[in-house]
């Protein structure tokens, strides 16, 4: 948000995506997921670099072009969010 109270559409999309993937029932788990998601979103290019590194190291084809495939977004479970190594 800038001084004119304008918000970029990518910030709104990131906020909504964080709400979709975070657990609903447990507030502490939701806070952990949202915080970790914000860490990834705050560093431009971090996710793309990690995917590129995974593809070159793994040589797998399980990453499909989003333009030609459908995706399913699932909510992270409370047990996963509260696990010690979630971050």
Backbone torsions as a table, in degrees:
resi	resn	phi	psi	omega
1	UNK	NA	133.3	178.7
2	UNK	-99.5	-174.7	-176.8
3	UNK	-65.2	-21.8	177.4
4	UNK	-89.5	11.6	-179.0
5	UNK	59.2	33.1	175.2
6	UNK	-95.3	142.3	-179.5
7	UNK	-122.1	133.7	179.3
8	UNK	-74.1	146.9	-176.7
9	UNK	-62.9	-29.2	177.9
10	UNK	-67.7	-33.2	177.2
11	UNK	-67.1	-40.8	178.4
12	UNK	-65.7	-44.0	179.2
13	UNK	-61.8	-43.3	178.8
14	UNK	-62.7	-41.4	178.1
15	UNK	-63.0	-46.1	-179.9
16	UNK	-65.5	-39.2	178.2
17	UNK	-64.9	-38.9	176.8
18	UNK	-62.8	-38.8	178.2
19	UNK	-67.6	-32.8	-178.8
20	UNK	-72.3	-42.0	-174.3
21	UNK	-85.4	-17.5	-177.5
22	UNK	-76.2	147.2	176.5
23	UNK	-60.1	147.0	-175.4
24	UNK	-94.0	-40.8	-169.7
25	UNK	-77.1	-31.4	-173.4
26	UNK	-108.2	115.8	-175.3
27	UNK	-66.4	-38.7	-178.6
28	UNK	-68.9	-38.4	176.9
29	UNK	-65.8	-39.4	178.3
30	UNK	-63.2	-40.0	179.4
31	UNK	-66.0	-39.3	179.0
32	UNK	-64.3	-47.3	-179.5
33	UNK	-63.0	-44.7	-179.4
34	UNK	-63.3	-41.5	179.3
35	UNK	-64.5	-46.6	-179.9
36	UNK	-65.1	-38.0	177.3
37	UNK	-64.4	-39.7	178.1
38	UNK	-65.1	-35.7	176.4
39	UNK	-59.9	-43.1	-179.8
40	UNK	-68.8	-42.4	-177.7
41	UNK	-70.9	-25.1	-176.3
42	UNK	-75.5	-21.2	-179.8
43	UNK	-101.6	103.3	-177.5
44	UNK	-59.8	131.7	176.2
45	UNK	84.4	-6.9	-177.3
46	UNK	-61.9	-45.4	-178.5
47	UNK	-66.1	-44.1	180.0
48	UNK	-62.5	-39.7	178.3
49	UNK	-65.1	-40.8	179.4
50	UNK	-65.4	-40.7	178.2
51	UNK	-65.7	-44.4	179.3
52	UNK	-61.5	-41.8	178.3
53	UNK	-64.2	-41.4	179.8
54	UNK	-64.6	-41.5	-179.2
55	UNK	-66.4	-42.1	-179.3
56	UNK	-71.6	-34.4	-180.0
57	UNK	-78.1	-37.2	-173.1
58	UNK	-92.1	-28.4	-177.1
59	UNK	54.9	31.8	178.8
60	UNK	-98.1	162.1	-178.7
61	UNK	-112.4	29.6	-178.3
62	UNK	-83.5	-0.3	173.0
63	UNK	-99.3	116.4	-177.7
64	UNK	-103.8	156.2	176.6
65	UNK	-67.0	121.4	-177.9
66	UNK	-62.6	-20.7	-179.5
67	UNK	-71.8	-22.8	-176.3
68	UNK	-116.6	8.8	-179.9
69	UNK	-137.7	163.5	175.4
70	UNK	-102.1	155.9	179.9
71	UNK	-124.6	157.5	175.5
72	UNK	-121.8	125.2	177.8
73	UNK	-99.6	123.3	-179.6
74	UNK	-115.9	149.3	179.1
75	UNK	-77.1	138.4	177.7
76	UNK	-72.9	136.8	-178.0
77	UNK	-75.5	159.0	179.4
78	UNK	-63.4	-40.8	-179.4
79	UNK	-62.2	-40.3	177.8
80	UNK	-66.3	-42.8	-176.9
81	UNK	-67.0	-34.3	-178.1
82	UNK	-90.9	1.0	178.7
83	UNK	-69.7	148.9	-175.0
84	UNK	-62.8	-25.2	-175.9
85	UNK	-105.0	22.5	-178.8
86	UNK	-62.3	-38.1	-179.1
87	UNK	-70.4	NA	NA
